[in-house]
Amino acid sequence: MDREAGGNPWLNAEGPRGAEYDERFARLAAQGHDVHGEADLMASLGLRSVLDAGCGTGRVAIEMSRRGLEVAGVDLDTAMLGVARDKAPHIEWTHADLVDVDLGRCFDGVVMAGNVMIFVTPGTEGAVLANMARHLEVGGLLVAGFSLGRDRLALDAYDELAEATGLDLAERWADWARTPFVTAAEYAVSIHRRR
């Protein structure tokens, strides 16, 4: 298991990595579950280019690419990124921390699916959002979905951090299928637009 980022909750958590992680989604798809809600939403937004920040094994980026979007992926976990590279060598995959990655270009959208914001190193949430905003064109969209609950990043704190980096809340749902958000929701998908 990778341990290159000290206090990073994802790298320090027990759980499946790489191909084992990817197999879970393959099983769900084989059982008839839709595993492409994130790509569905991103494709519906009229974007041409998307950075998949915290791309893991590339499930979302690869599906967006299949739908004609120009994509790139960034992840800190080399085991996860290795699977992405094996599955889709034509996509630009970068091993880096979201807090300081610099791809040298901007995108129409950035997606952070799969609870990325609650797996960044504690205390770096604002820096991650600022760096993702730097990777967005003016008017570009940052789309993030993450679980809510005690001891997790609160939506009001997330919105304040986003606002401080030049991102304004545009939409919020309770899931990737655009179920209306209610205060009792256990998950939120938020779209912020770069000023």
FIKOLZA-1660 file (N, C-alpha, C; in steps of 0.1 Angstrom, whole numbers, plus 5000, padded with zeros to 4 digits):
% residues 195
   i   px   py   pz ch aa at
   1 5008 4988 5000  A  M  N
   1 5000 5000 5000  A  M CA
   1 5009 5012 5000  A  M  C
   2 5005 5022 4993  A  D  N
   2 5012 5035 4992  A  D CA
   2 5011 5042 5005  A  D  C
   3 5022 5048 5010  A  R  N
   3 5021 5056 5022  A  R CA
   3 5029 5069 5020  A  R  C
   4 5029 5074 5007  A  E  N
   4 5038 5085 5004  A  E CA
   4 5032 5099 5009  A  E  C
   5 5021 5099 5015  A  A  N
   5 5015 5113 5018  A  A CA
   5 5011 5113 5033  A  A  C
   6 5020 5107 5042  A  G  N
   6 5018 5109 5056  A  G CA
   6 5004 5108 5061  A  G  C
   7 4998 5120 5064  A  G  N
   7 4985 5121 5070  A  G CA
   7 4973 5120 5061  A  G  C
   8 4975 5116 5048  A  N  N
   8 4964 5115 5039  A  N CA
   8 4954 5104 5043  A  N  C
   9 4941 5107 5046  A  P  N
   9 4932 5096 5050  A  P CA
   9 4930 5085 5040  A  P  C
  10 4930 5088 5027  A  W  N
  10 4928 5077 5018  A  W CA
  10 4940 5067 5018  A  W  C
  11 4952 5073 5018  A  L  N
  11 4964 5064 5017  A  L CA
  11 4965 5056 5030  A  L  C
  12 4960 5062 5041  A  N  N
  12 4961 5055 5054  A  N CA
  12 4950 5046 5058  A  N  C
  13 4939 5046 5050  A  A  N
  13 4928 5038 5052  A  A CA
  13 4930 5024 5048  A  A  C
  14 4924 5014 5055  A  E  N
  14 4923 5001 5050  A  E CA
  14 4912 4999 5040  A  E  C
  15 4914 4991 5031  A  G  N
  15 4904 4989 5021  A  G CA
  15 4910 4985 5007  A  G  C
  16 4902 4981 4998  A  P  N
  16 4907 4976 4985  A  P CA
  16 4914 4988 4977  A  P  C
  17 4924 4984 4970  A  R  N
  17 4931 4993 4961  A  R CA
  17 4933 4987 4947  A  R  C
  18 4935 4996 4938  A  G  N
  18 4939 4991 4924  A  G CA
  18 4928 4982 4918  A  G  C
  19 4932 4971 4913  A  A  N
  19 4923 4962 4906  A  A CA
  19 4912 4957 4915  A  A  C
  20 4915 4954 4927  A  E  N
  20 4905 4950 4937  A  E CA
  20 4894 4960 4938  A  E  C
  21 4897 4973 4939  A  Y  N
  21 4888 4984 4940  A  Y CA
  21 4879 4984 4927  A  Y  C
  22 4886 4983 4916  A  D  N
  22 4879 4984 4903  A  D CA
  22 4869 4973 4901  A  D  C
  23 4872 4961 4906  A  E  N
  23 4864 4950 4905  A  E CA
  23 4850 4952 4911  A  E  C
  24 4849 4960 4921  A  R  N
  24 4836 4963 4928  A  R CA
  24 4826 4969 4918  A  R  C
  25 4831 4979 4910  A  F  N
  25 4823 4985 4900  A  F CA
  25 4819 4976 4888  A  F  C
  26 4829 4968 4885  A  A  N
  26 4826 4958 4874  A  A CA
  26 4815 4948 4878  A  A  C
  27 4815 4944 4891  A  R  N
  27 4804 4935 4896  A  R CA
  27 4791 4942 4896  A  R  C
  28 4791 4955 4901  A  L  N
  28 4778 4963 4901  A  L CA
  28 4773 4964 4887  A  L  C
  29 4781 4967 4877  A  A  N
  29 4777 4969 4864  A  A CA
  29 4771 4956 4858  A  A  C
  30 4778 4945 4861  A  A  N
  30 4773 4932 4857  A  A CA
  30 4760 4928 4863  A  A  C
  31 4757 4934 4875  A  Q  N
  31 4744 4931 4881  A  Q CA
  31 4733 4941 4876  A  Q  C
  32 4736 4949 4867  A  G  N
  32 4727 4959 4861  A  G CA
  32 4726 4972 4867  A  G  C
  33 4735 4975 4877  A  H  N
  33 4735 4988 4883  A  H CA
  33 4742 4999 4874  A  H  C
  34 4737 5011 4874  A  D  N
  34 4743 5021 4866  A  D CA
  34 4755 5027 4874  A  D  C
  35 4767 5025 4869  A  V  N
  35 4779 5030 4876  A  V CA
  35 4785 5042 4869  A  V  C
  36 4777 5049 4861  A  H  N
  36 4782 5060 4854  A  H CA
  36 4774 5073 4856  A  H  C
  37 4768 5074 4868  A  G  N
  37 4761 5086 4871  A  G CA
  37 4769 5099 4871  A  G  C
  38 4781 5098 4875  A  E  N
  38 4790 5110 4875  A  E CA
  38 4793 5114 4860  A  E  C
  39 4796 5104 4852  A  A  N
  39 4798 5108 4838  A  A CA
  39 4786 5113 4831  A  A  C
  40 4774 5107 4835  A  D  N
  40 4761 5112 4829  A  D CA
  40 4760 5127 4832  A  D  C
  41 4762 5130 4845  A  L  N
  41 4760 5144 4849  A  L CA
  41 4770 5153 4841  A  L  C
  42 4783 5149 4841  A  M  N
  42 4793 5158 4835  A  M CA
  42 4790 5159 4820  A  M  C
  43 4786 5149 4813  A  A  N
  43 4784 5150 4799  A  A CA
  43 4772 5159 4796  A  A  C
  44 4762 5160 4806  A  S  N
  44 4751 5168 4804  A  S CA
  44 4753 5183 4805  A  S  C
  45 4765 5187 4810  A  L  N
  45 4768 5201 4813  A  L CA
  45 4773 5209 4801  A  L  C
  46 4775 5202 4790  A  G  N
  46 4780 5210 4778  A  G CA
  46 4795 5213 4779  A  G  C
  47 4803 5205 4786  A  L  N
  47 4817 5208 4788  A  L CA
  47 4824 5200 4776  A  L  C
  48 4836 5206 4773  A  R  N
  48 4845 5200 4763  A  R CA
  48 4856 5192 4769  A  R  C
  49 4862 5198 4780  A  S  N
  49 4873 5193 4787  A  S CA
  49 4871 5192 4802  A  S  C
  50 4875 5181 4808  A  V  N
  50 4873 5178 4822  A  V CA
  50 4885 5172 4828  A  V  C
  51 4889 5178 4840  A  L  N
  51 4899 5172 4848  A  L CA
  51 4892 5163 4859  A  L  C
  52 4896 5150 4859  A  D  N
  52 4891 5141 4869  A  D CA
  52 4901 5142 4881  A  D  C
  53 4898 5149 4891  A  A  N
  53 4907 5152 4902  A  A CA
  53 4904 5141 4913  A  A  C
  54 4914 5133 4916  A  G  N
  54 4911 5121 4925  A  G CA
  54 4905 5110 4917  A  G  C
  55 4911 5108 4905  A  C  N
  55 4905 5099 4895  A  C CA
  55 4905 5084 4898  A  C  C
  56 4912 5080 4908  A  G  N
  56 4913 5066 4912  A  G CA
  56 4917 5057 4900  A  G  C
  57 4908 5047 4898  A  T  N
  57 4911 5037 4887  A  T CA
  57 4906 5042 4873  A  T  C
  58 4901 5054 4873  A  G  N
  58 4898 5060 4860  A  G CA
  58 4883 5058 4855  A  G  C
  59 4875 5052 4863  A  R  N
  59 4861 5048 4859  A  R CA
  59 4854 5060 4853  A  R  C
  60 4854 5072 4860  A  V  N
  60 4847 5083 4855  A  V CA
  60 4854 5089 4843  A  V  C
  61 4867 5091 4844  A  A  N
  61 4874 5097 4832  A  A CA
  61 4873 5089 4820  A  A  C
  62 4874 5076 4821  A  I  N
  62 4873 5067 4809  A  I CA
  62 4859 5068 4803  A  I  C
  63 4849 5068 4811  A  E  N
  63 4835 5069 4806  A  E CA
  63 4833 5083 4799  A  E  C
  64 4838 5094 4805  A  M  N
  64 4837 5107 4799  A  M CA
  64 4844 5107 4786  A  M  C
  65 4856 5101 4785  A  S  N
  65 4863 5100 4772  A  S CA
  65 4855 5093 4762  A  S  C
  66 4849 5082 4766  A  R  N
  66 4840 5074 4756  A  R CA
  66 4829 5083 4751  A  R  C
  67 4825 5093 4758  A  R  N
  67 4814 5102 4754  A  R CA
  67 4819 5114 4747  A  R  C
  68 4832 5114 4744  A  G  N
  68 4838 5125 4735  A  G CA
  68 4844 5137 4743  A  G  C
  69 4844 5136 4756  A  L  N
  69 4850 5147 4763  A  L CA
  69 4866 5145 4763  A  L  C
  70 4873 5156 4763  A  E  N
  70 4887 5156 4765  A  E CA
  70 4890 5155 4780  A  E  C
  71 4897 5145 4784  A  V  N
  71 4898 5143 4799  A  V CA
  71 4913 5141 4803  A  V  C
  72 4916 5144 4815  A  A  N
  72 4928 5141 4821  A  A CA
  72 4925 5137 4836  A  A  C
  73 4934 5129 4842  A  G  N
  73 4931 5124 4855  A  G CA
  73 4943 5126 4864  A  G  C
  74 4941 5129 4877  A  V  N
  74 4951 5131 4887  A  V CA
  74 4948 5123 4899  A  V  C
  75 4957 5115 4905  A  D  N
  75 4955 5108 4917  A  D CA
  75 4968 5107 4925  A  D  C
  76 4967 5106 4938  A  L  N
  76 4978 5104 4947  A  L CA
  76 4982 5089 4949  A  L  C
  77 4973 5080 4946  A  D  N
  77 4974 5066 4949  A  D CA
  77 4980 5059 4937  A  D  C
  78 4992 5055 4937  A  T  N
  78 4998 5049 4925  A  T CA
  78 4992 5035 4921  A  T  C
  79 4987 5028 4931  A  A  N
  79 4980 5015 4928  A  A CA
  79 4967 5018 4920  A  A  C
  80 4960 5028 4924  A  M  N
  80 4947 5031 4917  A  M CA
  80 4951 5037 4903  A  M  C
  81 4961 5046 4902  A  L  N
  81 4965 5052 4890  A  L CA
  81 4970 5042 4880  A  L  C
  82 4977 5032 4885  A  G  N
  82 4982 5021 4876  A  G CA
  82 4971 5014 4869  A  G  C
  83 4960 5011 4875  A  V  N
  83 4949 5005 4869  A  V CA
  83 4943 5014 4858  A  V  C
  84 4942 5027 4861  A  A  N
  84 4937 5036 4851  A  A CA
  84 4946 5036 4839  A  A  C
  85 4959 5037 4841  A  R  N
  85 4968 5037 4830  A  R CA
  85 4967 5025 4821  A  R  C
  86 4966 5013 4828  A  D  N
  86 4965 5001 4820  A  D CA
  86 4952 5000 4812  A  D  C
  87 4941 5005 4818  A  K  N
  87 4928 5005 4811  A  K CA
  87 4927 5015 4799  A  K  C
  88 4933 5026 4801  A  A  N
  88 4932 5037 4791  A  A CA
  88 4945 5045 4789  A  A  C
  89 4955 5039 4782  A  P  N
  89 4968 5045 4781  A  P CA
  89 4967 5058 4772  A  P  C
  90 4956 5060 4765  A  H  N
  90 4955 5072 4757  A  H CA
  90 4951 5084 4765  A  H  C
  91 4947 5083 4777  A  I  N
  91 4943 5094 4786  A  I CA
  91 4956 5099 4794  A  I  C
  92 4957 5112 4796  A  E  N
  92 4968 5117 4804  A  E CA
  92 4965 5115 4818  A  E  C
  93 4973 5107 4825  A  W  N
  93 4972 5104 4839  A  W CA
  93 4984 5109 4846  A  W  C
  94 4981 5116 4857  A  T  N
  94 4992 5123 4865  A  T CA
  94 4992 5118 4879  A  T  C
  95 5003 5114 4884  A  H  N
  95 5005 5110 4898  A  H CA
  95 5009 5123 4906  A  H  C
  96 5000 5128 4914  A  A  N
  96 5003 5140 4921  A  A CA
  96 4992 5143 4932  A  A  C
  97 4995 5152 4941  A  D  N
  97 4986 5156 4951  A  D CA
  97 4978 5167 4946  A  D  C
  98 4965 5167 4948  A  L  N
  98 4956 5178 4943  A  L CA
  98 4959 5192 4949  A  L  C
  99 4966 5192 4960  A  V  N
  99 4970 5205 4966  A  V CA
  99 4980 5213 4958  A  V  C
 100 4988 5206 4950  A  D  N
 100 4999 5213 4943  A  D CA
 100 5001 5208 4929  A  D  C
 101 4993 5200 4924  A  V  N
 101 4995 5195 4910  A  V CA
 101 4994 5207 4901  A  V  C
 102 5002 5208 4890  A  D  N
 102 5001 5218 4880  A  D CA
 102 5002 5212 4867  A  D  C
 103 4990 5211 4860  A  L  N
 103 4990 5205 4847  A  L CA
 103 4993 5215 4836  A  L  C
 104 4995 5228 4839  A  G  N
 104 4999 5238 4829  A  G CA
 104 4988 5241 4820  A  G  C
 105 4975 5238 4823  A  R  N
 105 4964 5242 4814  A  R CA
 105 4951 5243 4822  A  R  C
 106 4941 5248 4816  A  C  N
 106 4928 5249 4822  A  C CA
 106 4918 5241 4815  A  C  C
 107 4907 5237 4822  A  F  N
 107 4896 5229 4817  A  F CA
 107 4883 5236 4818  A  F  C
 108 4873 5231 4811  A  D  N
 108 4859 5236 4812  A  D CA
 108 4853 5231 4826  A  D  C
 109 4858 5220 4830  A  G  N
 109 4852 5214 4843  A  G CA
 109 4863 5206 4850  A  G  C
 110 4860 5205 4863  A  V  N
 110 4868 5197 4872  A  V CA
 110 4858 5188 4879  A  V  C
 111 4859 5175 4880  A  V  N
 111 4850 5167 4887  A  V CA
 111 4858 5160 4898  A  V  C
 112 4852 5160 4910  A  M  N
 112 4858 5153 4922  A  M CA
 112 4847 5144 4927  A  M  C
 113 4847 5132 4921  A  A  N
 113 4837 5122 4925  A  A CA
 113 4843 5113 4936  A  A  C
 114 4835 5104 4941  A  G  N
 114 4840 5094 4950  A  G CA
 114 4845 5099 4963  A  G  C
 115 4839 5109 4969  A  N  N
 115 4843 5114 4982  A  N CA
 115 4857 5120 4983  A  N  C
 116 4862 5125 4972  A  V  N
 116 4876 5131 4971  A  V CA
 116 4878 5141 4982  A  V  C
 117 4868 5150 4984  A  M  N
 117 4870 5161 4994  A  M CA
 117 4871 5156 5008  A  M  C
 118 4866 5145 5011  A  I  N
 118 4868 5140 5025  A  I CA
 118 4880 5131 5027  A  I  C
 119 4887 5128 5015  A  F  N
 119 4899 5120 5016  A  F CA
 119 4912 5128 5014  A  F  C
 120 4911 5142 5012  A  V  N
 120 4923 5150 5011  A  V CA
 120 4929 5151 5025  A  V  C
 121 4941 5154 5026  A  T  N
 121 4948 5156 5038  A  T CA
 121 4941 5167 5046  A  T  C
 122 4937 5164 5059  A  P  N
 122 4930 5174 5067  A  P CA
 122 4937 5187 5068  A  P  C
 123 4930 5198 5066  A  G  N
 123 4936 5211 5066  A  G CA
 123 4940 5216 5053  A  G  C
 124 4940 5208 5042  A  T  N
 124 4943 5212 5029  A  T CA
 124 4931 5215 5020  A  T  C
 125 4919 5213 5025  A  E  N
 125 4907 5215 5017  A  E CA
 125 4907 5228 5009  A  E  C
 126 4910 5239 5016  A  G  N
 126 4910 5252 5009  A  G CA
 126 4920 5253 4998  A  G  C
 127 4932 5247 5001  A  A  N
 127 4943 5247 4991  A  A CA
 127 4939 5239 4979  A  A  C
 128 4933 5227 4982  A  V  N
 128 4929 5219 4971  A  V CA
 128 4918 5226 4962  A  V  C
 129 4909 5232 4968  A  L  N
 129 4899 5240 4960  A  L CA
 129 4905 5251 4953  A  L  C
 130 4914 5258 4959  A  A  N
 130 4921 5269 4952  A  A CA
 130 4929 5264 4940  A  A  C
 131 4935 5253 4941  A  N  N
 131 4943 5247 4930  A  N CA
 131 4934 5242 4919  A  N  C
 132 4923 5236 4923  A  M  N
 132 4913 5231 4913  A  M CA
 132 4907 5244 4905  A  M  C
 133 4904 5254 4913  A  A  N
 133 4899 5267 4906  A  A CA
 133 4910 5272 4896  A  A  C
 134 4922 5271 4899  A  R  N
 134 4933 5275 4890  A  R CA
 134 4933 5267 4877  A  R  C
 135 4928 5255 4878  A  H  N
 135 4927 5246 4866  A  H CA
 135 4914 5248 4858  A  H  C
 136 4906 5258 4862  A  L  N
 136 4893 5260 4855  A  L CA
 136 4894 5273 4847  A  L  C
 137 4888 5272 4835  A  E  N
 137 4886 5284 4827  A  E CA
 137 4876 5293 4835  A  E  C
 138 4877 5306 4832  A  V  N
 138 4867 5315 4838  A  V CA
 138 4853 5310 4833  A  V  C
 139 4844 5309 4843  A  G  N
 139 4831 5303 4840  A  G CA
 139 4830 5288 4840  A  G  C
 140 4842 5282 4843  A  G  N
 140 4842 5267 4843  A  G CA
 140 4836 5262 4856  A  G  C
 141 4833 5249 4856  A  L  N
 141 4825 5243 4867  A  L CA
 141 4833 5233 4875  A  L  C
 142 4832 5234 4888  A  L  N
 142 4838 5224 4897  A  L CA
 142 4826 5216 4903  A  L  C
 143 4827 5203 4900  A  V  N
 143 4816 5194 4904  A  V CA
 143 4822 5184 4914  A  V  C
 144 4816 5184 4927  A  A  N
 144 4822 5176 4937  A  A CA
 144 4810 5169 4944  A  A  C
 145 4812 5156 4946  A  G  N
 145 4802 5148 4954  A  G CA
 145 4809 5142 4966  A  G  C
 146 4803 5143 4978  A  F  N
 146 4809 5136 4989  A  F CA
 146 4798 5134 5000  A  F  C
 147 4801 5124 5008  A  S  N
 147 4792 5120 5019  A  S CA
 147 4793 5131 5030  A  S  C
 148 4781 5132 5036  A  L  N
 148 4780 5142 5047  A  L CA
 148 4778 5134 5060  A  L  C
 149 4781 5141 5071  A  G  N
 149 4779 5135 5084  A  G CA
 149 4789 5141 5094  A  G  C
 150 4787 5136 5107  A  R  N
 150 4796 5141 5117  A  R CA
 150 4810 5138 5114  A  R  C
 151 4819 5147 5118  A  D  N
 151 4833 5146 5116  A  D CA
 151 4837 5145 5101  A  D  C
 152 4829 5150 5093  A  R  N
 152 4832 5151 5079  A  R CA
 152 4831 5166 5075  A  R  C
 153 4836 5169 5063  A  L  N
 153 4836 5183 5058  A  L CA
 153 4821 5187 5057  A  L  C
 154 4818 5198 5063  A  A  N
 154 4804 5203 5063  A  A CA
 154 4802 5211 5051  A  A  C
 155 4790 5211 5045  A  L  N
 155 4787 5219 5033  A  L CA
 155 4789 5234 5035  A  L  C
 156 4785 5239 5046  A  D  N
 156 4787 5254 5048  A  D CA
 156 4802 5257 5048  A  D  C
 157 4810 5249 5054  A  A  N
 157 4825 5251 5054  A  A CA
 157 4830 5249 5039  A  A  C
 158 4826 5239 5032  A  Y  N
 158 4830 5237 5019  A  Y CA
 158 4826 5249 5010  A  Y  C
 159 4814 5254 5011  A  D  N
 159 4810 5266 5004  A  D CA
 159 4818 5278 5007  A  D  C
 160 4821 5280 5020  A  E  N
 160 4830 5291 5023  A  E CA
 160 4844 5290 5017  A  E  C
 161 4849 5278 5017  A  L  N
 161 4863 5276 5011  A  L CA
 161 4862 5278 4996  A  L  C
 162 4851 5273 4990  A  A  N
 162 4850 5275 4975  A  A CA
 162 4848 5290 4972  A  A  C
 163 4840 5297 4980  A  E  N
 163 4838 5312 4977  A  E CA
 163 4851 5319 4979  A  E  C
 164 4859 5316 4988  A  A  N
 164 4872 5322 4990  A  A CA
 164 4882 5320 4979  A  A  C
 165 4880 5310 4971  A  T  N
 165 4888 5307 4959  A  T CA
 165 4882 5312 4946  A  T  C
 166 4871 5319 4947  A  G  N
 166 4865 5325 4935  A  G CA
 166 4855 5315 4928  A  G  C
 167 4849 5306 4936  A  L  N
 167 4839 5297 4931  A  L CA
 167 4826 5300 4937  A  L  C
 168 4816 5302 4929  A  D  N
 168 4802 5305 4934  A  D CA
 168 4793 5293 4932  A  D  C
 169 4785 5290 4943  A  L  N
 169 4776 5278 4942  A  L CA
 169 4766 5281 4931  A  L  C
 170 4764 5271 4922  A  A  N
 170 4754 5272 4911  A  A CA
 170 4743 5262 4913  A  A  C
 171 4746 5250 4917  A  E  N
 171 4736 5239 4919  A  E CA
 171 4740 5230 4930  A  E  C
 172 4730 5223 4936  A  R  N
 172 4733 5213 4946  A  R CA
 172 4722 5202 4945  A  R  C
 173 4727 5190 4945  A  W  N
 173 4717 5178 4946  A  W CA
 173 4721 5168 4956  A  W  C
 174 4713 5159 4959  A  A  N
 174 4715 5148 4969  A  A CA
 174 4723 5136 4963  A  A  C
 175 4724 5136 4950  A  D  N
 175 4731 5125 4943  A  D CA
 175 4735 5129 4929  A  D  C
 176 4741 5120 4922  A  W  N
 176 4746 5123 4908  A  W CA
 176 4734 5123 4898  A  W  C
 177 4723 5118 4902  A  A  N
 177 4711 5117 4894  A  A CA
 177 4702 5130 4895  A  A  C
 178 4707 5139 4903  A  R  N
 178 4700 5152 4905  A  R CA
 178 4687 5151 4913  A  R  C
 179 4687 5143 4923  A  T  N
 179 4677 5142 4933  A  T CA
 179 4678 5155 4941  A  T  C
 180 4666 5162 4943  A  P  N
 180 4667 5175 4950  A  P CA
 180 4674 5173 4964  A  P  C
 181 4682 5183 4967  A  F  N
 181 4689 5183 4980  A  F CA
 181 4680 5187 4991  A  F  C
 182 4681 5180 5002  A  V  N
 182 4674 5184 5015  A  V CA
 182 4684 5184 5026  A  V  C
 183 4681 5191 5037  A  T  N
 183 4691 5192 5047  A  T CA
 183 4694 5179 5054  A  T  C
 184 4685 5169 5053  A  A  N
 184 4688 5156 5059  A  A CA
 184 4696 5147 5050  A  A  C
 185 4699 5151 5038  A  A  N
 185 4706 5143 5029  A  A CA
 185 4720 5138 5035  A  A  C
 186 4723 5126 5031  A  E  N
 186 4736 5120 5035  A  E CA
 186 4747 5122 5025  A  E  C
 187 4744 5128 5014  A  Y  N
 187 4754 5130 5003  A  Y CA
 187 4750 5143 4996  A  Y  C
 188 4760 5149 4990  A  A  N
 188 4757 5162 4983  A  A CA
 188 4766 5162 4970  A  A  C
 189 4760 5166 4959  A  V  N
 189 4768 5169 4947  A  V CA
 189 4766 5184 4945  A  V  C
 190 4777 5191 4945  A  S  N
 190 4777 5206 4944  A  S CA
 190 4784 5210 4931  A  S  C
 191 4778 5220 4924  A  I  N
 191 4784 5226 4913  A  I CA
 191 4787 5240 4916  A  I  C
 192 4800 5244 4915  A  H  N
 192 4804 5257 4917  A  H CA
 192 4810 5263 4904  A  H  C
 193 4808 5275 4901  A  R  N
 193 4813 5281 4889  A  R CA
 193 4824 5291 4892  A  R  C
 194 4835 5291 4884  A  R  N
 194 4846 5300 4886  A  R CA
 194 4842 5314 4881  A  R  C
 195 4844 5324 4890  A  R  N
 195 4842 5338 4886  A  R CA
 195 4852 5342 4875  A  R  C
% end
